[in-house]
Amino acid sequence: MEQTHLATDRSLSVQQVAARLGVTPVTVYRHLRRGTLPHFRFGGTLRVLETDLDAFIQRGRRHGVSPIPPERANVPTANTLPQRSRAWAELVRPSSWTASLVPVLLGTAIAWKDGHLNPILVGLALVGATLLHAATNVINELFDVRQGVDAVESAGGSKMVAQARLLPGEVYKGGLLLFGMAVLVGAYLATVRGYYIVLVGTAAVLAGYFYTAPPFHYKYRALGVPVVLVMMGPLMVLGTYFVMTGTVTAQAVLASIPVGVLVASIFHAKDIRDVENDARAGSTTLATLMGQRSAGRLYTVMTFGCYAITVLLVALRTLPAWSLITLLALLVAMPASLHMERGTRPQGGPTLALAAIDTATVRHHLLFGVLLSIAFVLQRATSSW
C-alpha cells in the first residue's frame, strides 16, 4: 500500500531496498505491487521508509523465514489476457513509431512528385517499417534490462520487463516474431523490386536487433546515434523511394539528410537524459563520452542544423522552394532546445527539464518530416501553374 510522507523522512529507493535484502529490484517491485511492503511515492519514484523495512525484516525473522522468499522466475505479474494485452501494447511503444513512419512518408512523397505511386506498395512499406520498429523496441528493452540500463526507476523504456510484467523469454520470442513478420513483408517487396530491397531489409533487421543485443550491442559503444542517422534517414527514405520507382535520385538522397539528423537527435536526447544511469551501467554513448553539457550543445546543432541544410538545398535548387515551410517546425524546435539548455546547465539538476525531452524531439521530427513531405506534394500540385 502507498503512503504519504515528508521529504525529510529517512527513505530508501527500490535499488537500496534490494541491496539490503540481497535480492533483485524486480523482486522488490513485485512485493510493492502486492502490498506486502509499505511504500510511497516521492519525486515520481517509489520509496520505502527505513523503519518500515526494518520492521518488515524483523517480522520475517520472528517467523524464521526470509523476509522475501525466492520468486518463481516463470510467473509474470501480468497474468490475465487484458493485463498481458496492455503490457504488450506498452512494450512495443507505438508513440515512437513515427520515427520510422516519417521517412517512409517522405520517400513516398518524393516518388509521387516524380510520377510514381502504388498504394499497395505504400501500405506494405508502412507495415514493414512499423513491424521493424516494434521488434527493435522489444529486443532493445530486453537487453537494456539485462545490461542494467533500464531499471524500475530509470526514465526510459516501458518497464514491462524490469517490472516483470512480461517474462524475458516470451519477450525475446515476441521480438523475433515481429522481426520475422517484417522479413516476410520485405521478402514480398524484394520480389517486386529485386536485390536492393534485400540489402536494405537485411541491414535494417541487423541494425534493429544488434542495437542492444550482443555481441555487437553498438548502442553501448557510442555508435547508436550515427547508425540511427543513416538507417532511419537516408536508408529508409531511399528504400521507400526505390520500392516506388525502382531507382534512386540525388534529390531523394539529399532530402533524406535533415530527416536523418532529426531522428538521430531523438536518440541523442534520450542518451543525454539517461547519461548518469548509462554511466553507472557501463554503457558508452556519445553523451557519456562528451559529458552532458557538450552533448546538449550537439543536440542544439542537430536541431537547428537540419534547417540550415534545408535552406542551403533550396538555395541550390535541389529541394523545392516549398521546403521552406519546414521553418514552421521551429515553433516546436525552439522550446525543446531551451529545455535541453536548461537541463544541461552545470549548476542545475537535469531531471525535471529533461524528463520529456525525447517526447518533444519526437514531435519536432514528426512535424518537420510531415512538412517536408507536403513540400514535395505541393511542388507537383503547382508544377502546372
Secondary structure, DSSP 8 states (H G I E B T S, - for coil): -EE---TTS-EEEHHHHHHHHTS-HHHHHHHHHHTSS-EEEETTEEEEEHHHHHHHHHHHHHTTS-SS----TT--S--SHHHHHHHHHHHT-GGGTHHHHHHHHHHHHHHHHTT---HHHHHHHHHHHHHHHHHHHHHHHHHHHHHTSS-TTSSSS--TTTTTSS-HHHHHHHHHHHHHHHHHHHHHHHHHH-HHHHHHHHHHHHHHHTTTSTTT-GGGBT-HHHHHHHIIIIIHHHHHHHHHHSS--HHHHHHHHHHHHHHHHHHHHHHHHTHHHHHHHT-B-HHHHH-HHHHHHHHHHHHHHHHHHHHHHHHTTSS-GGGGGGGGGHHHHHHHHHHHHHHT-TTS-SHHHHTTHHHHHHHHHHHHHHHHHHHHHHHHHHTT-
